[in-house]
């Protein structure tokens, strides 16, 4: 077996019970990072292999969107307007996005060791940072 297959299997097992991996063709299309006419696109990327054991719940506008695990990401197509993305762990970290039609927004989810549970931090990153990180991440199907 090759290393990539083993890694995908490890990620799939880590995701049992939370958001599931999207089909490979959806992952490939998402990584083209194309805008959607009359909509906004939000990427939330978690590219930290060391944080693999922890699943971090994510909500948008109060809706459960699923949970991230190491080397995973979400891609959401949303209506223009204000959206609140929240990452929930020992602490909560959130960002407000005033989404504009035709724009793409890139969020990075940091995960670190907390006292009894992991800590999380959401921040905006540029397209280049997101593009590099996505090379080793797998698209999740959103819970909403």
N, CA, C and O atoms as CSV, one atom per row, in Angstrom:
chain,resi,resn,atom,element,x,y,z
A,1,UNK,N,N,0.828,-1.183,0.000
A,1,UNK,CA,C,0.000,0.000,0.000
A,1,UNK,C,C,0.872,1.246,0.000
A,1,UNK,O,O,1.942,1.278,0.606
A,2,UNK,N,N,0.396,2.259,-0.685
A,2,UNK,CA,C,1.188,3.488,-0.676
A,2,UNK,C,C,0.817,4.364,0.520
A,2,UNK,O,O,-0.217,4.160,1.155
A,3,UNK,N,N,1.664,5.330,0.813
A,3,UNK,CA,C,1.496,6.187,1.997
A,3,UNK,C,C,0.233,7.046,1.907
A,3,UNK,O,O,-0.442,7.278,2.911
A,4,UNK,N,N,-0.077,7.512,0.706
A,4,UNK,CA,C,-1.261,8.361,0.551
A,4,UNK,C,C,-2.526,7.584,0.909
A,4,UNK,O,O,-3.407,8.114,1.585
A,5,UNK,N,N,-2.622,6.339,0.463
A,5,UNK,CA,C,-3.787,5.514,0.780
A,5,UNK,C,C,-3.901,5.313,2.289
A,5,UNK,O,O,-4.989,5.432,2.851
A,6,UNK,N,N,-2.790,5.011,2.941
A,6,UNK,CA,C,-2.804,4.819,4.392
A,6,UNK,C,C,-3.231,6.093,5.109
A,6,UNK,O,O,-3.986,6.044,6.079
A,7,UNK,N,N,-2.744,7.232,4.628
A,7,UNK,CA,C,-3.112,8.495,5.250
A,7,UNK,C,C,-4.607,8.753,5.095
A,7,UNK,O,O,-5.267,9.159,6.052
A,8,UNK,N,N,-5.145,8.522,3.904
A,8,UNK,CA,C,-6.578,8.724,3.672
A,8,UNK,C,C,-7.390,7.813,4.588
A,8,UNK,O,O,-8.412,8.227,5.135
A,9,UNK,N,N,-6.939,6.584,4.752
A,9,UNK,CA,C,-7.651,5.654,5.630
A,9,UNK,C,C,-7.603,6.131,7.084
A,9,UNK,O,O,-8.599,6.030,7.801
A,10,UNK,N,N,-6.458,6.646,7.519
A,10,UNK,CA,C,-6.339,7.157,8.882
A,10,UNK,C,C,-7.272,8.347,9.094
A,10,UNK,O,O,-7.924,8.451,10.133
A,11,UNK,N,N,-7.335,9.239,8.114
A,11,UNK,CA,C,-8.226,10.397,8.218
A,11,UNK,C,C,-9.668,9.921,8.253
A,11,UNK,O,O,-10.461,10.418,9.052
A,12,UNK,N,N,-10.018,8.975,7.408
A,12,UNK,CA,C,-11.392,8.469,7.368
A,12,UNK,C,C,-11.787,7.853,8.705
A,12,UNK,O,O,-12.900,8.076,9.180
A,13,UNK,N,N,-10.899,7.088,9.312
A,13,UNK,CA,C,-11.187,6.509,10.612
A,13,UNK,C,C,-11.319,7.578,11.688
A,13,UNK,O,O,-12.174,7.475,12.567
A,14,UNK,N,N,-10.487,8.589,11.622
A,14,UNK,CA,C,-10.548,9.679,12.606
A,14,UNK,C,C,-11.855,10.446,12.488
A,14,UNK,O,O,-12.318,11.042,13.462
A,15,UNK,N,N,-12.451,10.435,11.305
A,15,UNK,CA,C,-13.668,11.198,11.074
A,15,UNK,C,C,-14.940,10.428,11.383
A,15,UNK,O,O,-16.040,10.969,11.269
A,16,UNK,N,N,-14.795,9.168,11.772
A,16,UNK,CA,C,-15.983,8.373,12.071
A,16,UNK,C,C,-16.810,9.087,13.131
A,16,UNK,O,O,-16.290,9.475,14.177
A,17,UNK,N,N,-18.080,9.254,12.860
A,17,UNK,CA,C,-18.955,9.897,13.820
A,17,UNK,C,C,-19.077,11.401,13.643
A,17,UNK,O,O,-19.884,12.028,14.330
A,18,UNK,N,N,-18.309,11.996,12.753
A,18,UNK,CA,C,-18.459,13.431,12.509
A,18,UNK,C,C,-18.662,13.622,11.018
A,18,UNK,O,O,-19.144,12.716,10.338
A,19,UNK,N,N,-18.307,14.765,10.510
A,19,UNK,CA,C,-18.464,14.998,9.080
A,19,UNK,C,C,-17.690,13.949,8.301
A,19,UNK,O,O,-16.609,13.537,8.722
A,20,UNK,N,N,-18.224,13.519,7.186
A,20,UNK,CA,C,-17.544,12.509,6.390
A,20,UNK,C,C,-16.819,13.155,5.214
A,20,UNK,O,O,-17.106,14.288,4.827
A,21,UNK,N,N,-15.880,12.408,4.665
A,21,UNK,CA,C,-15.140,12.905,3.511
A,21,UNK,C,C,-16.061,12.999,2.304
A,21,UNK,O,O,-16.912,12.136,2.087
A,22,UNK,N,N,-15.884,14.040,1.536
A,22,UNK,CA,C,-16.631,14.209,0.295
A,22,UNK,C,C,-16.045,13.291,-0.769
A,22,UNK,O,O,-14.916,12.825,-0.617
A,23,UNK,N,N,-16.778,13.021,-1.832
A,23,UNK,CA,C,-16.236,12.207,-2.920
A,23,UNK,C,C,-14.975,12.860,-3.512
A,23,UNK,O,O,-14.860,14.085,-3.517
A,24,UNK,N,N,-14.036,12.050,-4.007
A,24,UNK,CA,C,-12.788,12.601,-4.551
A,24,UNK,C,C,-12.994,13.657,-5.638
A,24,UNK,O,O,-12.237,14.625,-5.703
A,25,UNK,N,N,-14.007,13.483,-6.493
A,25,UNK,CA,C,-14.223,14.484,-7.549
A,25,UNK,C,C,-14.656,15.830,-6.964
A,25,UNK,O,O,-14.307,16.876,-7.511
A,26,UNK,N,N,-15.405,15.820,-5.867
A,26,UNK,CA,C,-15.796,17.071,-5.209
A,26,UNK,C,C,-14.571,17.747,-4.602
A,26,UNK,O,O,-14.447,18.970,-4.655
A,27,UNK,N,N,-13.667,16.957,-4.026
A,27,UNK,CA,C,-12.421,17.487,-3.472
A,27,UNK,C,C,-11.591,18.135,-4.575
A,27,UNK,O,O,-11.066,19.234,-4.393
A,28,UNK,N,N,-11.473,17.470,-5.699
A,28,UNK,CA,C,-10.692,17.999,-6.824
A,28,UNK,C,C,-11.273,19.317,-7.319
A,28,UNK,O,O,-10.535,20.274,-7.555
A,29,UNK,N,N,-12.599,19.369,-7.479
A,29,UNK,CA,C,-13.248,20.602,-7.953
A,29,UNK,C,C,-13.102,21.737,-6.938
A,29,UNK,O,O,-12.853,22.881,-7.320
A,30,UNK,N,N,-13.254,21.431,-5.658
A,30,UNK,CA,C,-13.138,22.467,-4.623
A,30,UNK,C,C,-11.745,23.088,-4.622
A,30,UNK,O,O,-11.595,24.291,-4.411
A,31,UNK,N,N,-10.725,22.261,-4.860
A,31,UNK,CA,C,-9.346,22.744,-4.830
A,31,UNK,C,C,-9.002,23.651,-6.016
A,31,UNK,O,O,-7.917,24.232,-6.046
A,32,UNK,N,N,-9.906,23.780,-6.992
A,32,UNK,CA,C,-9.709,24.749,-8.072
A,32,UNK,C,C,-9.930,26.168,-7.559
A,32,UNK,O,O,-9.499,27.132,-8.191
A,33,UNK,N,N,-10.599,26.299,-6.418
A,33,UNK,CA,C,-10.806,27.569,-5.728
A,33,UNK,C,C,-11.451,28.616,-6.632
A,33,UNK,O,O,-10.991,29.755,-6.709
A,34,UNK,N,N,-12.520,28.212,-7.312
A,34,UNK,CA,C,-13.226,29.099,-8.231
A,34,UNK,C,C,-14.355,29.842,-7.517
A,34,UNK,O,O,-15.028,29.269,-6.660
A,35,UNK,N,N,-14.565,31.102,-7.859
A,35,UNK,CA,C,-15.709,31.832,-7.294
A,35,UNK,C,C,-17.016,31.299,-7.886
A,35,UNK,O,O,-17.016,30.621,-8.913
A,36,UNK,N,N,-18.120,31.617,-7.223
A,36,UNK,CA,C,-19.447,31.225,-7.685
A,36,UNK,C,C,-20.233,32.511,-7.937
A,36,UNK,O,O,-20.378,33.334,-7.033
A,37,UNK,N,N,-20.744,32.690,-9.163
A,37,UNK,CA,C,-21.488,33.922,-9.465
A,37,UNK,C,C,-22.655,34.117,-8.490
A,37,UNK,O,O,-23.365,33.167,-8.162
A,38,UNK,N,N,-22.841,35.353,-8.036
A,38,UNK,CA,C,-23.930,35.743,-7.150
A,38,UNK,C,C,-23.885,35.107,-5.764
A,38,UNK,O,O,-24.833,35.255,-4.992
A,39,UNK,N,N,-22.809,34.407,-5.434
A,39,UNK,CA,C,-22.635,33.774,-4.123
A,39,UNK,C,C,-21.233,34.100,-3.619
A,39,UNK,O,O,-20.394,34.603,-4.366
A,40,UNK,N,N,-20.992,33.808,-2.353
A,40,UNK,CA,C,-19.647,33.887,-1.781
A,40,UNK,C,C,-19.214,32.473,-1.416
A,40,UNK,O,O,-20.052,31.601,-1.184
A,41,UNK,N,N,-17.915,32.253,-1.367
A,41,UNK,CA,C,-17.363,30.945,-1.014
A,41,UNK,C,C,-16.485,31.127,0.225
A,41,UNK,O,O,-15.683,32.056,0.309
A,42,UNK,N,N,-16.660,30.217,1.179
A,42,UNK,CA,C,-15.841,30.227,2.393
A,42,UNK,C,C,-15.134,28.886,2.510
A,42,UNK,O,O,-15.767,27.831,2.482
A,43,UNK,N,N,-13.815,28.940,2.642
A,43,UNK,CA,C,-13.020,27.752,2.934
A,43,UNK,C,C,-12.596,27.822,4.397
A,43,UNK,O,O,-12.158,28.873,4.865
A,44,UNK,N,N,-12.722,26.724,5.116
A,44,UNK,CA,C,-12.170,26.611,6.461
A,44,UNK,C,C,-11.185,25.448,6.428
A,44,UNK,O,O,-11.579,24.304,6.204
A,45,UNK,N,N,-9.904,25.740,6.649
A,45,UNK,CA,C,-8.830,24.753,6.470
A,45,UNK,C,C,-8.205,24.413,7.819
A,45,UNK,O,O,-7.900,25.300,8.616
A,46,UNK,N,N,-8.020,23.134,8.058
A,46,UNK,CA,C,-7.287,22.664,9.245
A,46,UNK,C,C,-6.173,21.746,8.768
A,46,UNK,O,O,-6.406,20.581,8.445
A,47,UNK,N,N,-4.972,22.281,8.729
A,47,UNK,CA,C,-3.825,21.561,8.171
A,47,UNK,C,C,-2.772,21.360,9.254
A,47,UNK,O,O,-1.667,21.897,9.170
A,48,UNK,N,N,-3.128,20.579,10.273
A,48,UNK,CA,C,-2.220,20.334,11.383
A,48,UNK,C,C,-2.231,18.855,11.741
A,48,UNK,O,O,-3.088,18.423,12.512
A,49,UNK,N,N,-1.301,18.065,11.204
A,49,UNK,CA,C,-1.287,16.629,11.489
A,49,UNK,C,C,-1.137,16.307,12.974
A,49,UNK,O,O,-1.673,15.300,13.436
A,50,UNK,N,N,-0.422,17.138,13.729
A,50,UNK,CA,C,-0.189,16.848,15.145
A,50,UNK,C,C,-1.469,16.908,15.972
A,50,UNK,O,O,-1.515,16.369,17.078
A,51,UNK,N,N,-2.503,17.554,15.451
A,51,UNK,CA,C,-3.759,17.684,16.193
A,51,UNK,C,C,-4.767,16.599,15.818
A,51,UNK,O,O,-5.954,16.736,16.114
A,52,UNK,N,N,-4.318,15.537,15.177
A,52,UNK,CA,C,-5.192,14.507,14.627
A,52,UNK,C,C,-6.216,13.923,15.593
A,52,UNK,O,O,-7.354,13.707,15.174
A,53,UNK,N,N,-5.892,13.653,16.854
A,53,UNK,CA,C,-6.875,12.978,17.705
A,53,UNK,C,C,-8.106,13.818,18.037
A,53,UNK,O,O,-9.118,13.272,18.477
A,54,UNK,N,N,-8.040,15.112,17.839
A,54,UNK,CA,C,-9.121,15.983,18.280
A,54,UNK,C,C,-10.028,16.375,17.128
A,54,UNK,O,O,-9.565,16.800,16.070
A,55,UNK,N,N,-11.323,16.226,17.349
A,55,UNK,CA,C,-12.326,16.728,16.415
A,55,UNK,C,C,-12.852,18.038,16.973
A,55,UNK,O,O,-13.162,18.140,18.160
A,56,UNK,N,N,-12.949,19.029,16.117
A,56,UNK,CA,C,-13.383,20.352,16.542
A,56,UNK,C,C,-14.680,20.709,15.811
A,56,UNK,O,O,-14.726,20.749,14.582
A,57,UNK,N,N,-15.720,20.964,16.588
A,57,UNK,CA,C,-17.027,21.304,16.039
A,57,UNK,C,C,-16.987,22.714,15.440
A,57,UNK,O,O,-16.350,23.621,15.976
A,58,UNK,N,N,-17.685,22.864,14.317
A,58,UNK,CA,C,-17.768,24.157,13.633
A,58,UNK,C,C,-19.238,24.470,13.387
A,58,UNK,O,O,-20.011,23.607,12.971
A,59,UNK,N,N,-19.611,25.726,13.651
A,59,UNK,CA,C,-20.956,26.190,13.325
A,59,UNK,C,C,-20.857,27.428,12.438
A,59,UNK,O,O,-19.868,28.161,12.473
A,60,UNK,N,N,-21.890,27.641,11.653
A,60,UNK,CA,C,-21.988,28.874,10.878
A,60,UNK,C,C,-23.411,29.393,11.055
A,60,UNK,O,O,-24.389,28.690,10.799
A,61,UNK,N,N,-23.494,30.625,11.493
A,61,UNK,CA,C,-24.791,31.261,11.709
A,61,UNK,C,C,-25.685,30.409,12.621
A,61,UNK,O,O,-26.901,30.349,12.438
A,62,UNK,N,N,-25.052,29.748,13.616
A,62,UNK,CA,C,-25.782,28.939,14.580
A,62,UNK,C,C,-26.118,27.530,14.134
A,62,UNK,O,O,-26.704,26.768,14.902
A,63,UNK,N,N,-25.762,27.166,12.912
A,63,UNK,CA,C,-26.032,25.815,12.387
A,63,UNK,C,C,-24.791,24.944,12.513
A,63,UNK,O,O,-23.681,25.399,12.238
A,64,UNK,N,N,-24.976,23.694,12.928
A,64,UNK,CA,C,-23.874,22.740,13.021
A,64,UNK,C,C,-23.411,22.385,11.613
A,64,UNK,O,O,-24.188,21.877,10.804
A,65,UNK,N,N,-22.143,22.654,11.326
A,65,UNK,CA,C,-21.595,22.373,10.003
A,65,UNK,C,C,-20.768,21.094,9.981
A,65,UNK,O,O,-20.345,20.652,8.913
A,66,UNK,N,N,-20.532,20.494,11.149
A,66,UNK,CA,C,-19.723,19.289,11.241
A,66,UNK,C,C,-18.497,19.548,12.093
A,66,UNK,O,O,-18.384,20.585,12.746
A,67,UNK,N,N,-17.594,18.604,12.077
A,67,UNK,CA,C,-16.365,18.700,12.867
A,67,UNK,C,C,-15.163,18.453,11.985
A,67,UNK,O,O,-15.180,17.595,11.103
A,68,UNK,N,N,-14.119,19.222,12.241
A,68,UNK,CA,C,-12.873,19.019,11.511
A,68,UNK,C,C,-11.990,18.031,12.255
A,68,UNK,O,O,-12.147,17.807,13.455
A,69,UNK,N,N,-11.081,17.462,11.528
A,69,UNK,CA,C,-10.009,16.635,12.068
A,69,UNK,C,C,-8.755,17.089,11.330
A,69,UNK,O,O,-8.827,17.943,10.447
A,70,UNK,N,N,-7.626,16.531,11.684
A,70,UNK,CA,C,-6.375,16.944,11.045
A,70,UNK,C,C,-6.456,16.783,9.527
A,70,UNK,O,O,-7.013,15.807,9.025
A,71,UNK,N,N,-5.902,17.738,8.817
A,71,UNK,CA,C,-5.796,17.712,7.357
A,71,UNK,C,C,-7.140,17.585,6.650
A,71,UNK,O,O,-7.298,16.797,5.718
A,72,UNK,N,N,-8.102,18.375,7.112
A,72,UNK,CA,C,-9.414,18.412,6.466
A,72,UNK,C,C,-9.814,19.860,6.227
A,72,UNK,O,O,-9.212,20.783,6.776
A,73,UNK,N,N,-10.825,20.043,5.411
A,73,UNK,CA,C,-11.338,21.389,5.170
A,73,UNK,C,C,-12.797,21.336,4.753
A,73,UNK,O,O,-13.292,20.323,4.259
A,74,UNK,N,N,-13.467,22.455,4.967
A,74,UNK,CA,C,-14.821,22.660,4.472
A,74,UNK,C,C,-14.780,23.709,3.375
A,74,UNK,O,O,-13.914,24.584,3.365
A,75,UNK,N,N,-15.734,23.608,2.445
A,75,UNK,CA,C,-15.976,24.641,1.441
A,75,UNK,C,C,-17.476,24.874,1.427
A,75,UNK,O,O,-18.261,23.969,1.146
A,76,UNK,N,N,-17.857,26.106,1.737
A,76,UNK,CA,C,-19.261,26.463,1.774
A,76,UNK,C,C,-19.556,27.541,0.751
A,76,UNK,O,O,-18.811,28.514,0.643
A,77,UNK,N,N,-20.637,27.378,0.000
A,77,UNK,CA,C,-21.142,28.408,-0.904
A,77,UNK,C,C,-22.305,29.051,-0.170
A,77,UNK,O,O,-23.273,28.379,0.186
A,78,UNK,N,N,-22.208,30.369,0.056
A,78,UNK,CA,C,-23.183,31.069,0.888
A,78,UNK,C,C,-23.767,32.283,0.161
A,78,UNK,O,O,-23.204,32.781,-0.815
A,79,UNK,N,N,-24.891,32.731,0.659
A,79,UNK,CA,C,-25.490,33.963,0.172
A,79,UNK,C,C,-24.617,35.137,0.614
A,79,UNK,O,O,-23.997,35.071,1.675
A,80,UNK,N,N,-24.559,36.196,-0.170
A,80,UNK,CA,C,-23.857,37.394,0.290
A,80,UNK,C,C,-24.502,37.900,1.590
A,80,UNK,O,O,-25.693,37.703,1.830
A,81,UNK,N,N,-23.691,38.546,2.405
A,81,UNK,CA,C,-24.184,39.076,3.671
A,81,UNK,C,C,-23.292,38.637,4.819
A,81,UNK,O,O,-22.231,38.047,4.613
A,82,UNK,N,N,-23.735,38.932,6.016
A,82,UNK,CA,C,-22.937,38.648,7.210
A,82,UNK,C,C,-23.112,37.202,7.657
A,82,UNK,O,O,-24.229,36.697,7.770
A,83,UNK,N,N,-21.973,36.544,7.908
A,83,UNK,CA,C,-21.947,35.166,8.398
A,83,UNK,C,C,-20.986,35.082,9.570
A,83,UNK,O,O,-19.922,35.701,9.566
A,84,UNK,N,N,-21.378,34.307,10.573
A,84,UNK,CA,C,-20.531,34.095,11.743
A,84,UNK,C,C,-20.110,32.631,11.764
A,84,UNK,O,O,-20.950,31.735,11.839
A,85,UNK,N,N,-18.795,32.395,11.697
A,85,UNK,CA,C,-18.241,31.045,11.759
A,85,UNK,C,C,-17.607,30.901,13.132
A,85,UNK,O,O,-16.819,31.745,13.558
A,86,UNK,N,N,-17.965,29.811,13.825
A,86,UNK,CA,C,-17.494,29.580,15.178
A,86,UNK,C,C,-16.857,28.202,15.271
A,86,UNK,O,O,-17.417,27.213,14.798
A,87,UNK,N,N,-15.689,28.149,15.881
A,87,UNK,CA,C,-14.956,26.914,16.141
A,87,UNK,C,C,-15.037,26.666,17.646
A,87,UNK,O,O,-14.650,27.525,18.438
A,88,UNK,N,N,-15.543,25.486,18.044
A,88,UNK,CA,C,-15.839,25.223,19.451
A,88,UNK,C,C,-14.932,24.140,20.027
A,88,UNK,O,O,-14.871,23.023,19.513
A,89,UNK,N,N,-14.224,24.494,21.113
A,89,UNK,CA,C,-13.349,23.550,21.813
A,89,UNK,C,C,-13.334,23.965,23.285
A,89,UNK,O,O,-14.372,24.367,23.811
A,90,UNK,N,N,-12.189,23.878,23.964
A,90,UNK,CA,C,-12.098,24.378,25.335
A,90,UNK,C,C,-12.503,25.846,25.361
A,90,UNK,O,O,-13.134,26.316,26.308
A,91,UNK,N,N,-12.134,26.548,24.321
A,91,UNK,CA,C,-12.553,27.925,24.106
A,91,UNK,C,C,-13.352,27.967,22.808
A,91,UNK,O,O,-13.342,27.001,22.046
A,92,UNK,N,N,-14.028,29.052,22.555
A,92,UNK,CA,C,-14.696,29.271,21.274
A,92,UNK,C,C,-13.940,30.373,20.552
A,92,UNK,O,O,-13.511,31.351,21.164
A,93,UNK,N,N,-13.784,30.210,19.262
A,93,UNK,CA,C,-13.143,31.230,18.442
A,93,UNK,C,C,-14.029,31.464,17.233
A,93,UNK,O,O,-14.457,30.517,16.574
A,94,UNK,N,N,-14.301,32.722,16.946
A,94,UNK,CA,C,-15.194,33.016,15.839
A,94,UNK,C,C,-14.709,34.164,14.984
A,94,UNK,O,O,-13.886,34.976,15.405
A,95,UNK,N,N,-15.236,34.214,13.776
A,95,UNK,CA,C,-14.974,35.315,12.867
A,95,UNK,C,C,-16.302,35.729,12.242
A,95,UNK,O,O,-17.217,34.922,12.075
A,96,UNK,N,N,-16.373,36.988,11.909
A,96,UNK,CA,C,-17.527,37.532,11.191
A,96,UNK,C,C,-17.065,37.820,9.775
A,96,UNK,O,O,-16.040,38.467,9.561
A,97,UNK,N,N,-17.827,37.338,8.821
A,97,UNK,CA,C,-17.501,37.551,7.413
A,97,UNK,C,C,-18.636,38.346,6.786
A,97,UNK,O,O,-19.782,37.897,6.774
A,98,UNK,N,N,-18.322,39.514,6.271
A,98,UNK,CA,C,-19.282,40.289,5.489
A,98,UNK,C,C,-19.076,39.891,4.035
A,98,UNK,O,O,-18.379,40.568,3.278
A,99,UNK,N,N,-19.693,38.787,3.664
A,99,UNK,CA,C,-19.447,38.131,2.380
A,99,UNK,C,C,-20.021,38.935,1.213
A,99,UNK,O,O,-21.161,39.399,1.245
A,100,UNK,N,N,-19.199,39.079,0.198
A,100,UNK,CA,C,-19.590,39.759,-1.031
A,100,UNK,C,C,-19.723,38.728,-2.153
A,100,UNK,O,O,-18.943,37.777,-2.223
A,101,UNK,N,N,-20.698,38.916,-3.017
A,101,UNK,CA,C,-20.901,38.005,-4.149
A,101,UNK,C,C,-19.633,37.945,-4.997
A,101,UNK,O,O,-18.999,38.967,-5.260
A,102,UNK,N,N,-19.276,36.735,-5.418
A,102,UNK,CA,C,-18.113,36.528,-6.276
A,102,UNK,C,C,-16.789,36.476,-5.539
A,102,UNK,O,O,-15.746,36.293,-6.168
A,103,UNK,N,N,-16.800,36.634,-4.210
A,103,UNK,CA,C,-15.561,36.621,-3.430
A,103,UNK,C,C,-15.351,35.269,-2.742
A,103,UNK,O,O,-16.299,34.526,-2.492
A,104,UNK,N,N,-14.082,34.972,-2.445
A,104,UNK,CA,C,-13.718,33.759,-1.721
A,104,UNK,C,C,-12.988,34.176,-0.455
A,104,UNK,O,O,-12.120,35.048,-0.484
A,105,UNK,N,N,-13.352,33.537,0.671
A,105,UNK,CA,C,-12.767,33.834,1.977
A,105,UNK,C,C,-12.087,32.572,2.501
A,105,UNK,O,O,-12.628,31.472,2.392
A,106,UNK,N,N,-10.902,32.744,3.067
A,106,UNK,CA,C,-10.098,31.614,3.536
A,106,UNK,C,C,-9.877,31.745,5.036
A,106,UNK,O,O,-9.311,32.732,5.507
A,107,UNK,N,N,-10.328,30.741,5.782
A,107,UNK,CA,C,-10.141,30.696,7.224
A,107,UNK,C,C,-9.198,29.559,7.579
A,107,UNK,O,O,-9.249,28.481,6.986
A,108,UNK,N,N,-8.340,29.814,8.552
A,108,UNK,CA,C,-7.411,28.802,9.061
A,108,UNK,C,C,-7.854,28.456,10.473
A,108,UNK,O,O,-8.087,29.348,11.289
A,109,UNK,N,N,-7.971,27.174,10.765
A,109,UNK,CA,C,-8.342,26.714,12.099
A,109,UNK,C,C,-7.102,26.148,12.781
A,109,UNK,O,O,-6.632,25.063,12.438
A,110,UNK,N,N,-6.578,26.896,13.749
A,110,UNK,CA,C,-5.467,26.403,14.560
A,110,UNK,C,C,-6.036,25.578,15.704
A,110,UNK,O,O,-7.075,25.917,16.270
A,111,UNK,N,N,-5.356,24.503,16.035
A,111,UNK,CA,C,-5.740,23.668,17.170
A,111,UNK,C,C,-4.489,23.441,18.009
A,111,UNK,O,O,-3.441,23.063,17.487
A,112,UNK,N,N,-4.609,23.676,19.313
A,112,UNK,CA,C,-3.474,23.492,20.209
A,112,UNK,C,C,-3.934,22.776,21.477
A,112,UNK,O,O,-5.128,22.574,21.695
A,113,UNK,N,N,-2.974,22.403,22.297
A,113,UNK,CA,C,-3.266,21.683,23.523
A,113,UNK,C,C,-3.829,22.630,24.570
A,113,UNK,O,O,-3.257,23.684,24.846
A,114,UNK,N,N,-4.955,22.240,25.145
A,114,UNK,CA,C,-5.550,22.980,26.245
A,114,UNK,C,C,-5.355,22.204,27.535
A,114,UNK,O,O,-4.538,21.286,27.592
A,115,UNK,N,N,-6.102,22.567,28.571
A,115,UNK,CA,C,-5.942,21.906,29.859
A,115,UNK,C,C,-6.496,20.488,29.815
A,115,UNK,O,O,-5.754,19.533,30.045
A,116,UNK,N,N,-7.794,20.329,29.523
A,116,UNK,CA,C,-8.384,19.010,29.385
A,116,UNK,C,C,-8.849,18.739,27.957
A,116,UNK,O,O,-9.023,17.589,27.553
A,117,UNK,N,N,-9.042,19.791,27.220
A,117,UNK,CA,C,-9.529,19.693,25.852
A,117,UNK,C,C,-8.665,20.581,24.972
A,117,UNK,O,O,-7.921,21.426,25.471
A,118,UNK,N,N,-8.764,20.389,23.670
A,118,UNK,CA,C,-7.978,21.247,22.774
A,118,UNK,C,C,-8.497,22.677,22.768
A,118,UNK,O,O,-9.651,22.940,23.108
A,119,UNK,N,N,-7.632,23.584,22.381
A,119,UNK,CA,C,-7.982,24.998,22.184
A,119,UNK,C,C,-8.021,25.256,20.676
A,119,UNK,O,O,-7.367,24.558,19.902
A,120,UNK,N,N,-8.779,26.248,20.276
A,120,UNK,CA,C,-8.933,26.533,18.855
A,120,UNK,C,C,-8.827,28.031,18.596
A,120,UNK,O,O,-9.098,28.855,19.469
A,121,UNK,N,N,-8.430,28.353,17.389
A,121,UNK,CA,C,-8.344,29.747,16.972
A,121,UNK,C,C,-8.640,29.809,15.481
A,121,UNK,O,O,-8.052,29.065,14.697
A,122,UNK,N,N,-9.550,30.694,15.087
A,122,UNK,CA,C,-9.858,30.920,13.676
A,122,UNK,C,C,-9.257,32.252,13.256
A,122,UNK,O,O,-9.313,33.234,13.997
A,123,UNK,N,N,-8.680,32.273,12.053
A,123,UNK,CA,C,-8.147,33.529,11.523
A,123,UNK,C,C,-8.212,33.477,10.000
A,123,UNK,O,O,-8.231,32.404,9.396
A,124,UNK,N,N,-8.244,34.656,9.399
A,124,UNK,CA,C,-8.217,34.752,7.942
A,124,UNK,C,C,-6.799,34.529,7.450
A,124,UNK,O,O,-5.835,34.932,8.101
A,125,UNK,N,N,-6.675,33.880,6.290
A,125,UNK,CA,C,-5.386,33.737,5.610
A,125,UNK,C,C,-5.576,34.105,4.148
A,125,UNK,O,O,-6.701,34.212,3.661
A,126,UNK,N,N,-4.463,34.295,3.458
A,126,UNK,CA,C,-4.545,34.646,2.039
A,126,UNK,C,C,-4.704,33.393,1.179
A,126,UNK,O,O,-4.557,32.267,1.654
A,127,UNK,N,N,-5.004,33.620,-0.082
A,127,UNK,CA,C,-5.234,32.514,-1.012
A,127,UNK,C,C,-4.024,31.595,-1.134
A,127,UNK,O,O,-4.181,30.374,-1.155
A,128,UNK,N,N,-2.827,32.155,-1.214
A,128,UNK,CA,C,-1.619,31.334,-1.376
A,128,UNK,C,C,-1.436,30.382,-0.202
A,128,UNK,O,O,-1.117,29.209,-0.396
A,129,UNK,N,N,-1.634,30.881,1.007
A,129,UNK,CA,C,-1.508,30.038,2.202
A,129,UNK,C,C,-2.526,28.911,2.158
A,129,UNK,O,O,-2.190,27.756,2.418
A,130,UNK,N,N,-3.767,29.242,1.829
A,130,UNK,CA,C,-4.821,28.231,1.748
A,130,UNK,C,C,-4.530,27.211,0.655
A,130,UNK,O,O,-4.709,26.010,0.855
A,131,UNK,N,N,-4.087,27.687,-0.489
A,131,UNK,CA,C,-3.813,26.798,-1.624
A,131,UNK,C,C,-2.739,25.773,-1.276
A,131,UNK,O,O,-2.885,24.594,-1.599
A,132,UNK,N,N,-1.678,26.200,-0.630
A,132,UNK,CA,C,-0.609,25.283,-0.224
A,132,UNK,C,C,-1.138,24.277,0.795
A,132,UNK,O,O,-0.848,23.084,0.694
A,133,UNK,N,N,-1.903,24.743,1.766
A,133,UNK,CA,C,-2.440,23.858,2.803
A,133,UNK,C,C,-3.402,22.827,2.220
A,133,UNK,O,O,-3.408,21.673,2.649
A,134,UNK,N,N,-4.209,23.231,1.254
A,134,UNK,CA,C,-5.204,22.315,0.682
A,134,UNK,C,C,-4.581,21.117,-0.023
A,134,UNK,O,O,-5.241,20.093,-0.195
A,135,UNK,N,N,-3.339,21.227,-0.427
A,135,UNK,CA,C,-2.680,20.108,-1.114
A,135,UNK,C,C,-2.653,18.847,-0.260
A,135,UNK,O,O,-2.679,17.736,-0.791
A,136,UNK,N,N,-2.601,19.010,1.060
A,136,UNK,CA,C,-2.538,17.842,1.941
A,136,UNK,C,C,-3.806,17.674,2.774
A,136,UNK,O,O,-3.803,16.958,3.775
A,137,UNK,N,N,-4.883,18.329,2.365
A,137,UNK,CA,C,-6.151,18.235,3.099
A,137,UNK,C,C,-7.240,17.582,2.239
A,137,UNK,O,O,-7.129,17.513,1.015
A,138,UNK,N,N,-8.283,17.111,2.906
A,138,UNK,CA,C,-9.371,16.431,2.243
A,138,UNK,C,C,-10.690,17.116,2.580
A,138,UNK,O,O,-10.942,17.473,3.731
A,139,UNK,N,N,-11.520,17.294,1.569
A,139,UNK,CA,C,-12.797,17.985,1.702
A,139,UNK,C,C,-13.775,17.163,2.558
A,139,UNK,O,O,-13.928,15.955,2.380
A,140,UNK,N,N,-14.423,17.863,3.485
A,140,UNK,CA,C,-15.470,17.263,4.308
A,140,UNK,C,C,-16.839,17.627,3.755
A,140,UNK,O,O,-17.024,18.714,3.208
A,141,UNK,N,N,-17.795,16.721,3.899
A,141,UNK,CA,C,-19.173,17.061,3.583
A,141,UNK,C,C,-19.734,17.786,4.780
A,141,UNK,O,O,-19.585,17.336,5.916
A,142,UNK,N,N,-20.361,18.878,4.536
A,142,UNK,CA,C,-20.863,19.708,5.618
A,142,UNK,C,C,-22.103,19.093,6.234
A,142,UNK,O,O,-22.874,18.401,5.569
A,143,UNK,N,N,-22.281,19.363,7.532
A,143,UNK,CA,C,-23.431,18.836,8.254
A,143,UNK,C,C,-24.723,19.566,7.931
A,143,UNK,O,O,-25.806,19.082,8.260
A,144,UNK,N,N,-24.622,20.725,7.291
A,144,UNK,CA,C,-25.849,21.484,6.996
A,144,UNK,C,C,-26.100,21.543,5.507
A,144,UNK,O,O,-27.085,22.139,5.070
